[in-house]
Amino acid sequence: MPELAFEDLTPGRVFDLGTITVDRDEMIAFARRFDPQPFHLDDEAGKNSIFGDLAASGWFTASLWMRAYADGVLLRATSIASPGGEEIRWPAPVFGGDTLTATLEILDARRSRSRPELGLVTLGARLHRDDTLVYSARFTGMFGLREPATPS
């Protein structure tokens, strides 16, 4: 049985997902493959952009958080899937060498009305560089129950 189930994901609970140091080479390789905008690939273009330096793709930043979430929660939980989210933001750029702190906050949790064997959890994703928020997202996760659903 996984360590974390729906019953453990109570509103207000915050998971510390650890720190991540942004690898510049990985950042560029990701941009080259998935987001080949000049300010993600070329130092001079990055310096001349609104970012002032070579900046990570927001999608790369999101993937860093996702890996921390998978390692810190999903791989030890009754996670089933995610039907999506309502919000994703990149309020500040991320640069090679940055050290980011990842957290997950449980914002809301309820049993599914249509599928009582699972719970729907509203999750808040956050990445910070020191005191600066660089990534946030709000989405729903579906998690299995530790205790079987009882017929109503």
N, C-alpha and C positions, 0 to 999 in steps of 0.2 A: 504494500500500500504506500503510495506517495506520502511524503511528510506533510505537505500542505494541501488542504482541500478548501472548498468553498467556505466552510464554516470558520476557517482561519482568516479569511479575508474580510475583516471588519472595517467599516468606515473609520477613517482617521489613522489607521495603521500605516506606518511608513517603513519601507524596506530600504536599507542602505545597500546599494548595488556595487559599491566600490569605486575605485578611480581608474581612469583610462588615460594613457598618454598617447596623444595623436601621432602616429607614425607618418611622416611627410611622404615617404615613398608609397605607402598604402593609399594615402589620401589622393595622390596624383594618379596612381594606377586606377583607382575607382573612378575618378573624373574622366580619365582617358576612355574608359569603357562605357560609362553610364551617363556622364554629365559633362561633355567636352567643351564647356564654355571657357574662353581664354583666361579669365581670372582664376580658374581652378587649375590651369595647366602651365601657365607661363608667368614667371616671376615679374617681368616687366609689366605685363597686362594686369597682374594682381596689384602691383604698386600704383598703377594709374587708375585703378578702379575705386569705387566707393569704400572698398574694404581696406585699402592702403597696403595690402600685402597679398600674397598668394593665399587664397581662402579655400577651405574645404567645401565641397558640395554639401548642401543641407541634407541630402539623402544619405551621404556618407556619415554625417553626424547622427542621423536617425539610426543608421545601421550599427553604430557604436553603442548607442543606448540599447538597441534591441539585443545585441550580444550579451550585454551586462544583465538584462532582464531574463534572457534565456538561462544564463548561468546561475543567476541569483534566485530565481523563482520558478520559471517554467519547467525546468528539467527535474524539479523535485515536487511538482504539483500535479493536481488532477486536471490540468489544462486540457481543454477540448479544441478550442479554436477561438477566433475573433471575427465577429461580423463587421467590424470596422470602427470608425471613430468620427468625432465631430470637429476636431481641432488639431492642427499641427502648426508650430511656429518656430522660427529661427530668429530671435530678436537681436542676436549679436553673432558676428562671424567667429569661426573656429580656424585656428592656424596650426601648422605642423609644430610639434613639440609641446602644444598646450596639454595641461593635465586637467581632466574633466572629472567631476564627481557626479555619479549617477544615483538617482533615487526613484522610487515608485511609491505613490501614495494611493491608498484605497479611498476613493471618493464616495462610492455608493455600492451597495450590494443588495440583491433581491433574488428570491427564487423565481424561476421562469414559470409563468402561468401556463404556457402551452406545453412545456417539457419539464415537469416537476423534478426530474432526476438531475437537473443542472441548475446552477446559479449564474446570474448575470452580474458582472462586477465592472463598475466604472473605474477606470484606472487613470492616474495622472502621472505622466512621464516627465522627468526633469533632468537636464544636464547643466551643471554650473562650471564656470572657470572662475575660481575664487568666489567672489560675491556676484558675478555676472551670469545671469541666465542666458544660455546659448541655444537651448532646445527645450521645447515643451510640447506635449501632445496629450490629448484626452481621447480615450477609446474604451471599448467594451471588450471584456474577456469572458469567455464561457468556461466554467469550472465544474467538475463533477463534485457531488456531495460525498462526504465521508460516510454519513448515515444514509441508508436507502430511503427513497421517497416513500411516504406512507399514503395509501389510497385515501382520497377525501370522501 
